[in-house]
């Protein structure tokens, strides 16, 4: 098996579509079952033979460094590179070009990925591609870059964020790449430059081979609150009957899975249908439907549906919250009705 030992993860974005959850933290460390979303990708890279990861950082990089660490806990090395101002995904790679191997993995840090890269690496070498792009199918491809492929999945056409009438494929760019460092020769120094919008079209015009690879494993975009919630429920489904409550309490509660309860948390005299309750939170006499309660929250006699409650919130008696995102540390007064809002 051919090995690639190095990866670059682009984690410089501000995550504006996830506000207010990204007000105090970068998007890649938002939690999926009490673990930073980015950690799943890091662990996937490590299990695929990657030994060194360079994090191309921007927004709130100190929080990212604290949450992800130096990789010693999983036997790899993680280093951090910093941008004074946003320089785009290709620009971030160019910024660390001198530190890169001849072939490396690159990935967008704003996706949830619990995957294996071994087969994608093998395809890159066997196809003699300049770039190999992981592809996956979605129902609505208009928010992504889409690819037209041959029978062997070589990419013949690529279009970023097409209008509905421009869609020619449901195969989208999943943001995980195997790249020859020589491709970066087309990226200008010191300029904002996007990998999929600018570099890929240039490489295709230069008749460089762009190979597609059908992604295997769990993958989700987490660009919006609904996507973050879906990633959490997806992982809760994967855990299934192996849920470990670790000293937490579930008393007098009807539970319809998927369900996750974090360490030190309790749910009492409640109804739960598709929910995630993260560590050190308490839910009493409440109804949770398709929702996510982040750590250190207290929910008492409330109904929460299709919503995310941020860290350290207090939800008062008789409150109903529907289709909303509540930012960190908010106290919601008793009896309040919140519908389709982003607070904080």
C-alpha atoms as a printed R data frame, in Angstrom:
    type eleno elety resid chain resno       x      y       z
1   ATOM     1    CA   UNK     A     1   0.000  0.000   0.000
2   ATOM     2    CA   UNK     A     2   1.335  3.423  -0.969
3   ATOM     3    CA   UNK     A     3   1.462  5.767   1.991
4   ATOM     4    CA   UNK     A     4   0.943  9.502   2.227
5   ATOM     5    CA   UNK     A     5   2.171 10.828   5.554
6   ATOM     6    CA   UNK     A     6   1.200 14.488   5.556
7   ATOM     7    CA   UNK     A     7  -2.047 16.480   5.569
8   ATOM     8    CA   UNK     A     8  -3.132 20.108   5.534
9   ATOM     9    CA   UNK     A     9  -6.485 21.028   7.085
10  ATOM    10    CA   UNK     A    10  -7.979 24.420   6.232
11  ATOM    11    CA   UNK     A    11  -9.606 25.839   9.356
12  ATOM    12    CA   UNK     A    12  -9.526 29.574   8.730
13  ATOM    13    CA   UNK     A    13 -13.211 30.357   8.123
14  ATOM    14    CA   UNK     A    14 -15.414 32.412  10.443
15  ATOM    15    CA   UNK     A    15 -18.494 30.169  10.281
16  ATOM    16    CA   UNK     A    16 -20.926 33.051   9.881
17  ATOM    17    CA   UNK     A    17 -23.824 30.771   8.918
18  ATOM    18    CA   UNK     A    18 -23.527 29.104  12.324
19  ATOM    19    CA   UNK     A    19 -23.806 32.273  14.388
20  ATOM    20    CA   UNK     A    20 -24.346 32.651  17.318
21  ATOM    21    CA   UNK     A    21 -22.675 29.277  18.002
22  ATOM    22    CA   UNK     A    22 -19.441 30.517  16.413
23  ATOM    23    CA   UNK     A    23 -19.380 33.813  18.287
24  ATOM    24    CA   UNK     A    24 -16.958 32.431  20.877
25  ATOM    25    CA   UNK     A    25 -15.399 29.476  19.034
26  ATOM    26    CA   UNK     A    26 -14.270 28.497  15.519
27  ATOM    27    CA   UNK     A    27 -16.669 26.273  13.608
28  ATOM    28    CA   UNK     A    28 -14.398 23.175  13.469
29  ATOM    29    CA   UNK     A    29 -14.521 22.699  17.252
30  ATOM    30    CA   UNK     A    30 -18.295 22.750  17.579
31  ATOM    31    CA   UNK     A    31 -19.176 19.470  19.297
32  ATOM    32    CA   UNK     A    32 -20.411 16.204  17.864
33  ATOM    33    CA   UNK     A    33 -21.273 13.995  20.854
34  ATOM    34    CA   UNK     A    34 -19.066 16.021  23.206
35  ATOM    35    CA   UNK     A    35 -16.041 15.864  20.892
36  ATOM    36    CA   UNK     A    36 -14.848 18.665  18.580
37  ATOM    37    CA   UNK     A    37 -16.208 18.029  15.096
38  ATOM    38    CA   UNK     A    38 -12.707 18.410  13.632
39  ATOM    39    CA   UNK     A    39 -11.349 15.673  15.914
40  ATOM    40    CA   UNK     A    40 -13.216 13.017  13.899
41  ATOM    41    CA   UNK     A    41 -11.391 14.101  10.741
42  ATOM    42    CA   UNK     A    42  -8.046 14.218  12.570
43  ATOM    43    CA   UNK     A    43  -8.581 10.685  13.895
44  ATOM    44    CA   UNK     A    44  -9.606  9.488  10.412
45  ATOM    45    CA   UNK     A    45  -6.368 10.878   8.985
46  ATOM    46    CA   UNK     A    46  -4.314  9.253  11.731
47  ATOM    47    CA   UNK     A    47  -5.946  5.866  11.157
48  ATOM    48    CA   UNK     A    48  -5.194  6.237   7.420
49  ATOM    49    CA   UNK     A    49  -1.459  6.508   8.068
50  ATOM    50    CA   UNK     A    50  -1.049 10.291   8.278
51  ATOM    51    CA   UNK     A    51   1.791 11.187  10.644
52  ATOM    52    CA   UNK     A    52   1.834 14.990  10.406
53  ATOM    53    CA   UNK     A    53  -1.009 17.492  10.116
54  ATOM    54    CA   UNK     A    54  -0.615 21.202   9.443
55  ATOM    55    CA   UNK     A    55  -3.613 23.262  10.547
56  ATOM    56    CA   UNK     A    56  -3.996 26.368   8.366
57  ATOM    57    CA   UNK     A    57  -5.615 28.651  10.942
58  ATOM    58    CA   UNK     A    58  -7.414 31.972  10.940
59  ATOM    59    CA   UNK     A    59 -10.472 32.798  13.055
60  ATOM    60    CA   UNK     A    60 -10.062 32.185  16.824
61  ATOM    61    CA   UNK     A    61  -7.034 29.974  16.343
62  ATOM    62    CA   UNK     A    62  -6.135 29.874  20.055
63  ATOM    63    CA   UNK     A    63  -9.396 28.071  20.875
64  ATOM    64    CA   UNK     A    64  -8.739 25.635  18.042
65  ATOM    65    CA   UNK     A    65  -5.225 24.869  19.306
66  ATOM    66    CA   UNK     A    66  -6.512 24.274  22.832
67  ATOM    67    CA   UNK     A    67  -9.300 21.945  21.672
68  ATOM    68    CA   UNK     A    68  -7.276 19.878  19.174
69  ATOM    69    CA   UNK     A    69  -3.820 19.883  20.763
70  ATOM    70    CA   UNK     A    70  -0.539 18.635  19.330
71  ATOM    71    CA   UNK     A    71  -1.713 15.152  18.281
72  ATOM    72    CA   UNK     A    72   0.342 13.297  20.880
73  ATOM    73    CA   UNK     A    73  -2.815 11.672  22.283
74  ATOM    74    CA   UNK     A    74  -3.277  9.740  19.022
75  ATOM    75    CA   UNK     A    75   0.366  9.327  18.047
76  ATOM    76    CA   UNK     A    76   0.724 11.983  15.349
77  ATOM    77    CA   UNK     A    77   2.193 15.479  15.105
78  ATOM    78    CA   UNK     A    78  -0.035 18.535  14.667
79  ATOM    79    CA   UNK     A    79   1.471 21.915  13.802
80  ATOM    80    CA   UNK     A    80  -0.278 25.231  13.264
81  ATOM    81    CA   UNK     A    81   0.195 27.838  10.542
82  ATOM    82    CA   UNK     A    82  -1.428 31.244  10.834
83  ATOM    83    CA   UNK     A    83  -2.936 33.710   8.384
84  ATOM    84    CA   UNK     A    84  -2.912 37.442   9.107
85  ATOM    85    CA   UNK     A    85  -5.932 37.764   6.840
86  ATOM    86    CA   UNK     A    86  -8.036 35.228   4.885
87  ATOM    87    CA   UNK     A    87  -6.174 33.880   1.832
88  ATOM    88    CA   UNK     A    88  -8.560 31.164   0.636
89  ATOM    89    CA   UNK     A    89  -8.223 27.387   0.626
90  ATOM    90    CA   UNK     A    90  -5.566 27.222  -2.118
91  ATOM    91    CA   UNK     A    91  -3.821 30.240  -0.620
92  ATOM    92    CA   UNK     A    92  -3.627 28.417   2.716
93  ATOM    93    CA   UNK     A    93  -1.862 25.496   1.024
94  ATOM    94    CA   UNK     A    94   0.482 27.861  -0.821
95  ATOM    95    CA   UNK     A    95   1.335 29.495   2.501
96  ATOM    96    CA   UNK     A    96   2.862 26.219   3.744
97  ATOM    97    CA   UNK     A    97   4.123 24.930   0.368
98  ATOM    98    CA   UNK     A    98   7.765 24.703   1.439
99  ATOM    99    CA   UNK     A    99   6.795 22.372   4.296
100 ATOM   100    CA   UNK     A   100   4.827 19.950   2.117
101 ATOM   101    CA   UNK     A   101   5.741 16.535   0.711
102 ATOM   102    CA   UNK     A   102   5.476 15.808  -3.018
103 ATOM   103    CA   UNK     A   103   2.009 14.281  -2.404
104 ATOM   104    CA   UNK     A   104  -0.194 15.265   0.524
105 ATOM   105    CA   UNK     A   105  -3.758 15.105   1.787
106 ATOM   106    CA   UNK     A   106  -5.773 18.307   2.111
107 ATOM   107    CA   UNK     A   107  -9.158 18.698   3.739
108 ATOM   108    CA   UNK     A   108 -11.647 21.383   4.616
109 ATOM   109    CA   UNK     A   109 -11.950 21.564   8.387
110 ATOM   110    CA   UNK     A   110 -15.593 22.646   8.315
111 ATOM   111    CA   UNK     A   111 -17.003 19.202   7.551
112 ATOM   112    CA   UNK     A   112 -17.799 16.258   9.782
113 ATOM   113    CA   UNK     A   113 -15.904 13.243   8.456
114 ATOM   114    CA   UNK     A   114 -15.492  9.808  10.007
115 ATOM   115    CA   UNK     A   115 -13.855  8.157   7.000
116 ATOM   116    CA   UNK     A   116 -10.961  6.051   5.690
117 ATOM   117    CA   UNK     A   117  -8.604  7.537   3.098
118 ATOM   118    CA   UNK     A   118  -6.601  4.462   2.133
119 ATOM   119    CA   UNK     A   119  -8.561  3.663  -1.025
120 ATOM   120    CA   UNK     A   120  -8.590  7.313  -2.127
121 ATOM   121    CA   UNK     A   121  -4.803  7.473  -1.780
122 ATOM   122    CA   UNK     A   122  -4.446  4.251  -3.805
123 ATOM   123    CA   UNK     A   123  -6.706  5.652  -6.539
124 ATOM   124    CA   UNK     A   124  -4.669  8.845  -6.726
125 ATOM   125    CA   UNK     A   125  -1.482  6.951  -7.519
126 ATOM   126    CA   UNK     A   126  -3.018  4.293  -9.763
127 ATOM   127    CA   UNK     A   127  -4.801  6.924 -11.885
128 ATOM   128    CA   UNK     A   128  -1.744  9.227 -12.193
129 ATOM   129    CA   UNK     A   129  -3.899 12.189 -11.212
130 ATOM   130    CA   UNK     A   130  -2.724 15.661 -10.263
131 ATOM   131    CA   UNK     A   131  -5.569 15.942  -7.772
132 ATOM   132    CA   UNK     A   132  -8.023 13.336  -6.492
133 ATOM   133    CA   UNK     A   133 -11.248 14.759  -5.077
134 ATOM   134    CA   UNK     A   134 -13.543 12.864  -2.723
135 ATOM   135    CA   UNK     A   135 -17.100 12.933  -4.061
136 ATOM   136    CA   UNK     A   136 -20.392 12.152  -2.376
137 ATOM   137    CA   UNK     A   137 -24.050 12.338  -3.429
138 ATOM   138    CA   UNK     A   138 -26.485 14.833  -1.881
139 ATOM   139    CA   UNK     A   139 -30.120 15.694  -2.492
140 ATOM   140    CA   UNK     A   140 -29.496 19.425  -2.997
141 ATOM   141    CA   UNK     A   141 -26.139 20.021  -4.717
142 ATOM   142    CA   UNK     A   142 -26.646 23.770  -5.255
143 ATOM   143    CA   UNK     A   143 -24.631 24.702  -2.147
144 ATOM   144    CA   UNK     A   144 -21.554 22.757  -3.261
145 ATOM   145    CA   UNK     A   145 -19.198 22.222  -6.167
146 ATOM   146    CA   UNK     A   146 -20.571 19.525  -8.483
147 ATOM   147    CA   UNK     A   147 -18.666 17.143 -10.738
148 ATOM   148    CA   UNK     A   148 -19.372 15.342 -14.003
149 ATOM   149    CA   UNK     A   149 -17.403 12.107 -14.232
150 ATOM   150    CA   UNK     A   150 -16.498  9.378 -16.706
151 ATOM   151    CA   UNK     A   151 -17.179  5.702 -16.013
152 ATOM   152    CA   UNK     A   152 -13.844  5.504 -14.160
153 ATOM   153    CA   UNK     A   153 -14.778  8.641 -12.119
154 ATOM   154    CA   UNK     A   154 -12.258 10.919 -13.820
155 ATOM   155    CA   UNK     A   155 -13.737 14.416 -13.494
156 ATOM   156    CA   UNK     A   156 -14.516 16.060 -16.846
157 ATOM   157    CA   UNK     A   157 -16.480 19.077 -15.630
158 ATOM   158    CA   UNK     A   158 -16.666 20.926 -12.344
159 ATOM   159    CA   UNK     A   159 -18.956 23.777 -11.337
160 ATOM   160    CA   UNK     A   160 -19.035 25.587  -8.017
161 ATOM   161    CA   UNK     A   161 -22.450 26.252  -6.394
162 ATOM   162    CA   UNK     A   162 -24.626 25.895  -9.508
163 ATOM   163    CA   UNK     A   163 -28.058 27.435  -9.879
164 ATOM   164    CA   UNK     A   164 -30.870 24.844  -9.923
165 ATOM   165    CA   UNK     A   165 -31.107 25.010 -13.716
166 ATOM   166    CA   UNK     A   166 -27.325 24.479 -13.984
167 ATOM   167    CA   UNK     A   167 -27.178 21.232 -11.975
168 ATOM   168    CA   UNK     A   168 -25.837 18.345 -14.058
169 ATOM   169    CA   UNK     A   169 -24.862 15.957 -11.248
170 ATOM   170    CA   UNK     A   170 -25.662 15.086  -7.635
171 ATOM   171    CA   UNK     A   171 -21.995 14.276  -6.997
172 ATOM   172    CA   UNK     A   172 -20.447 17.034  -4.918
173 ATOM   173    CA   UNK     A   173 -16.964 17.955  -3.751
174 ATOM   174    CA   UNK     A   174 -16.685 16.580  -0.201
175 ATOM   175    CA   UNK     A   175 -13.628 18.715   0.570
176 ATOM   176    CA   UNK     A   176 -11.077 15.898   1.001
177 ATOM   177    CA   UNK     A   177  -8.246 15.814  -1.544
178 ATOM   178    CA   UNK     A   178  -5.047 13.998  -2.457
179 ATOM   179    CA   UNK     A   179  -2.802 16.567  -4.157
180 ATOM   180    CA   UNK     A   180   0.521 16.649  -5.954
181 ATOM   181    CA   UNK     A   181   2.468 19.592  -4.601
182 ATOM   182    CA   UNK     A   182   3.249 20.585  -8.207
183 ATOM   183    CA   UNK     A   183  -0.385 21.753  -8.507
184 ATOM   184    CA   UNK     A   184   0.439 24.654  -6.186
185 ATOM   185    CA   UNK     A   185   2.723 26.163  -8.836
186 ATOM   186    CA   UNK     A   186  -0.452 27.631 -10.343
187 ATOM   187    CA   UNK     A   187  -1.369 29.439  -7.107
188 ATOM   188    CA   UNK     A   188  -0.084 33.045  -6.878
189 ATOM   189    CA   UNK     A   189   1.911 34.108  -3.825
190 ATOM   190    CA   UNK     A   190   0.222 36.301  -1.231
191 ATOM   191    CA   UNK     A   191  -3.214 36.442  -2.867
192 ATOM   192    CA   UNK     A   192  -6.625 35.124  -1.881
193 ATOM   193    CA   UNK     A   193  -7.086 32.022  -4.009
194 ATOM   194    CA   UNK     A   194  -9.787 29.378  -3.752
195 ATOM   195    CA   UNK     A   195  -9.017 25.723  -4.425
196 ATOM   196    CA   UNK     A   196 -12.252 24.618  -6.082
197 ATOM   197    CA   UNK     A   197 -13.346 27.932  -7.639
198 ATOM   198    CA   UNK     A   198  -9.979 28.959  -9.072
199 ATOM   199    CA   UNK     A   199  -7.299 26.276  -8.945
200 ATOM   200    CA   UNK     A   200  -9.327 23.287 -10.195
201 ATOM   201    CA   UNK     A   201 -10.539 25.124 -13.351
202 ATOM   202    CA   UNK     A   202  -6.946 26.160 -14.107
203 ATOM   203    CA   UNK     A   203  -5.695 22.595 -13.738
204 ATOM   204    CA   UNK     A   204  -8.456 21.309 -16.010
205 ATOM   205    CA   UNK     A   205  -7.606 23.909 -18.680
206 ATOM   206    CA   UNK     A   206  -3.991 22.778 -18.428
207 ATOM   207    CA   UNK     A   207  -5.251 19.211 -19.056
208 ATOM   208    CA   UNK     A   208  -4.059 17.982 -15.670
209 ATOM   209    CA   UNK     A   209  -5.946 14.876 -14.608
210 ATOM   210    CA   UNK     A   210  -8.538 15.447 -11.878
211 ATOM   211    CA   UNK     A   211  -9.735 12.141 -10.494
212 ATOM   212    CA   UNK     A   212 -12.934 11.588  -8.526
213 ATOM   213    CA   UNK     A   213 -13.274  9.122  -5.676
214 ATOM   214    CA   UNK     A   214 -16.605  7.984  -4.162
215 ATOM   215    CA   UNK     A   215 -16.254  8.694  -0.450
216 ATOM   216    CA   UNK     A   216 -16.788  5.863   2.039
217 ATOM   217    CA   UNK     A   217 -17.783  6.422   5.655
218 ATOM   218    CA   UNK     A   218 -19.762  9.135   7.418
219 ATOM   219    CA   UNK     A   219 -19.576 12.629   5.930
220 ATOM   220    CA   UNK     A   220 -21.689 15.732   6.509
221 ATOM   221    CA   UNK     A   221 -21.323 19.387   5.825
222 ATOM   222    CA   UNK     A   222 -21.741 21.329   9.070
223 ATOM   223    CA   UNK     A   223 -22.124 24.782   7.569
224 ATOM   224    CA   UNK     A   224 -25.540 25.498   9.118
225 ATOM   225    CA   UNK     A   225 -27.143 24.716  12.492
226 ATOM   226    CA   UNK     A   226 -29.414 22.114  10.893
227 ATOM   227    CA   UNK     A   227 -26.308 20.351   9.538
228 ATOM   228    CA   UNK     A   228 -24.559 20.349  12.922
229 ATOM   229    CA   UNK     A   229 -27.674 18.886  14.527
230 ATOM   230    CA   UNK     A   230 -27.895 16.234  11.793
231 ATOM   231    CA   UNK     A   231 -24.234 15.253  12.314
232 ATOM   232    CA   UNK     A   232 -24.872 14.767  16.020
233 ATOM   233    CA   UNK     A   233 -27.983 12.660  15.471
234 ATOM   234    CA   UNK     A   234 -26.179 10.661  12.792
235 ATOM   235    CA   UNK     A   235 -23.387  9.769  15.213
236 ATOM   236    CA   UNK     A   236 -25.925  9.018  17.946
237 ATOM   237    CA   UNK     A   237 -27.541  6.560  15.524
238 ATOM   238    CA   UNK     A   238 -24.165  4.972  14.827
239 ATOM   239    CA   UNK     A   239 -23.502  4.514  18.535
240 ATOM   240    CA   UNK     A   240 -26.874  2.743  18.846
241 ATOM   241    CA   UNK     A   241 -27.141  0.362  21.807
242 ATOM   242    CA   UNK     A   242 -23.537  1.043  22.755
243 ATOM   243    CA   UNK     A   243 -24.450  4.376  24.360
244 ATOM   244    CA   UNK     A   244 -22.372  4.770  27.516
245 ATOM   245    CA   UNK     A   245 -24.022  6.948  30.110
246 ATOM   246    CA   UNK     A   246 -21.068  6.789  32.504
247 ATOM   247    CA   UNK     A   247 -22.797  7.484  35.800
248 ATOM   248    CA   UNK     A   248 -25.498  9.708  34.325
249 ATOM   249    CA   UNK     A   249 -29.179  9.281  35.038
250 ATOM   250    CA   UNK     A   250 -32.243  8.528  32.938
251 ATOM   251    CA   UNK     A   251 -35.270  8.222  35.201
252 ATOM   252    CA   UNK     A   252 -38.963  8.187  34.351
253 ATOM   253    CA   UNK     A   253 -38.205  9.136  30.760
254 ATOM   254    CA   UNK     A   254 -39.570  7.763  27.493
255 ATOM   255    CA   UNK     A   255 -36.748  7.687  24.943
256 ATOM   256    CA   UNK     A   256 -37.013  7.262  21.208
257 ATOM   257    CA   UNK     A   257 -33.604  6.912  19.584
258 ATOM   258    CA   UNK     A   258 -31.305  8.266  18.310
259 ATOM   259    CA   UNK     A   259 -30.325  9.533  21.727
260 ATOM   260    CA   UNK     A   260 -27.047 10.512  23.366
261 ATOM   261    CA   UNK     A   261 -26.512 11.507  26.972
262 ATOM   262    CA   UNK     A   262 -23.151 12.903  27.978
263 ATOM   263    CA   UNK     A   263 -21.117 12.211  31.081
264 ATOM   264    CA   UNK     A   264 -22.485 13.798  34.239
265 ATOM   265    CA   UNK     A   265 -25.856 14.597  32.667
266 ATOM   266    CA   UNK     A   266 -29.364 13.541  33.661
267 ATOM   267    CA   UNK     A   267 -32.805 13.422  32.056
268 ATOM   268    CA   UNK     A   268 -35.715 12.971  34.462
269 ATOM   269    CA   UNK     A   269 -39.483 12.638  33.962
270 ATOM   270    CA   UNK     A   270 -39.245 13.745  30.347
271 ATOM   271    CA   UNK     A   271 -40.025 12.694  26.774
272 ATOM   272    CA   UNK     A   272 -37.145 12.436  24.312
273 ATOM   273    CA   UNK     A   273 -37.340 11.752  20.584
274 ATOM   274    CA   UNK     A   274 -34.108 12.105  18.575
275 ATOM   275    CA   UNK     A   275 -31.969 14.244  20.861
276 ATOM   276    CA   UNK     A   276 -28.440 14.860  22.084
277 ATOM   277    CA   UNK     A   277 -27.815 16.055  25.644
278 ATOM   278    CA   UNK     A   278 -24.149 16.839  26.209
279 ATOM   279    CA   UNK     A   279 -22.099 16.544  29.381
280 ATOM   280    CA   UNK     A   280 -23.058 18.081  32.724
281 ATOM   281    CA   UNK     A   281 -26.539 19.115  31.619
282 ATOM   282    CA   UNK     A   282 -29.850 18.429  33.350
283 ATOM   283    CA   UNK     A   283 -33.262 18.052  31.748
284 ATOM   284    CA   UNK     A   284 -36.319 17.784  34.016
285 ATOM   285    CA   UNK     A   285 -40.003 17.366  33.140
286 ATOM   286    CA   UNK     A   286 -39.384 18.447  29.532
287 ATOM   287    CA   UNK     A   287 -39.938 17.340  25.964
288 ATOM   288    CA   UNK     A   288 -37.006 17.198  23.543
289 ATOM   289    CA   UNK     A   289 -37.686 16.549  19.858
290 ATOM   290    CA   UNK     A   290 -34.959 16.525  17.202
291 ATOM   291    CA   UNK     A   291 -32.787 18.842  19.270
292 ATOM   292    CA   UNK     A   292 -29.346 19.299  20.774
293 ATOM   293    CA   UNK     A   293 -28.526 20.558  24.254
294 ATOM   294    CA   UNK     A   294 -24.876 21.538  24.633
295 ATOM   295    CA   UNK     A   295 -22.887 21.129  27.854
296 ATOM   296    CA   UNK     A   296 -23.626 22.722  31.241
297 ATOM   297    CA   UNK     A   297 -27.278 23.516  30.497
298 ATOM   298    CA   UNK     A   298 -30.337 23.333  32.742
299 ATOM   299    CA   UNK     A   299 -33.706 22.695  31.114
300 ATOM   300    CA   UNK     A   300 -36.782 22.626  33.357
301 ATOM   301    CA   UNK     A   301 -40.381 22.011  32.226
302 ATOM   302    CA   UNK     A   302 -39.761 23.137  28.657
303 ATOM   303    CA   UNK     A   303 -40.504 21.926  25.143
304 ATOM   304    CA   UNK     A   304 -37.598 22.145  22.699
305 ATOM   305    CA   UNK     A   305 -38.062 21.071  19.085
306 ATOM   306    CA   UNK     A   306 -35.756 21.279  16.035
307 ATOM   307    CA   UNK     A   307 -33.388 23.521  17.984
308 ATOM   308    CA   UNK     A   308 -29.872 23.855  19.387
309 ATOM   309    CA   UNK     A   309 -29.242 25.196  22.891
310 ATOM   310    CA   UNK     A   310 -25.754 26.623  23.431
311 ATOM   311    CA   UNK     A   311 -23.330 26.049  26.298
312 ATOM   312    CA   UNK     A   312 -24.406 27.028  29.806
313 ATOM   313    CA   UNK     A   313 -27.974 28.080  29.026
314 ATOM   314    CA   UNK     A   314 -30.859 28.130  31.508
315 ATOM   315    CA   UNK     A   315 -34.290 27.364  30.061
316 ATOM   316    CA   UNK     A   316 -37.158 28.384  32.347
317 ATOM   317    CA   UNK     A   317 -40.445 26.721  33.216
318 ATOM   318    CA   UNK     A   318 -43.094 26.610  30.501
319 ATOM   319    CA   UNK     A   319 -40.738 27.766  27.751
320 ATOM   320    CA   UNK     A   320 -41.219 26.496  24.189
321 ATOM   321    CA   UNK     A   321 -38.388 26.769  21.660
322 ATOM   322    CA   UNK     A   322 -38.952 25.723  18.046
323 ATOM   323    CA   UNK     A   323 -36.640 25.878  15.036
324 ATOM   324    CA   UNK     A   324 -34.189 28.128  16.876
325 ATOM   325    CA   UNK     A   325 -30.560 28.482  17.958
326 ATOM   326    CA   UNK     A   326 -29.848 29.820  21.445
327 ATOM   327    CA   UNK     A   327 -26.357 31.208  21.964
328 ATOM   328    CA   UNK     A   328 -24.048 30.389  24.877
329 ATOM   329    CA   UNK     A   329 -24.931 31.459  28.410
330 ATOM   330    CA   UNK     A   330 -28.422 32.803  27.794
331 ATOM   331    CA   UNK     A   331 -31.135 32.673  30.434
332 ATOM   332    CA   UNK     A   332 -34.552 32.198  28.838
333 ATOM   333    CA   UNK     A   333 -37.320 33.476  31.070
334 ATOM   334    CA   UNK     A   334 -40.158 31.237  32.186
335 ATOM   335    CA   UNK     A   335 -43.092 30.983  29.798
336 ATOM   336    CA   UNK     A   336 -41.259 32.485  26.825
337 ATOM   337    CA   UNK     A   337 -42.154 31.248  23.315
338 ATOM   338    CA   UNK     A   338 -39.310 31.327  20.763
339 ATOM   339    CA   UNK     A   339 -39.901 30.364  17.136
340 ATOM   340    CA   UNK     A   340 -37.384 30.490  14.247
341 ATOM   341    CA   UNK     A   341 -34.942 32.783  16.043
342 ATOM   342    CA   UNK     A   342 -31.192 33.024  16.567
343 ATOM   343    CA   UNK     A   343 -30.560 34.545  19.948
344 ATOM   344    CA   UNK     A   344 -27.236 35.753  21.288
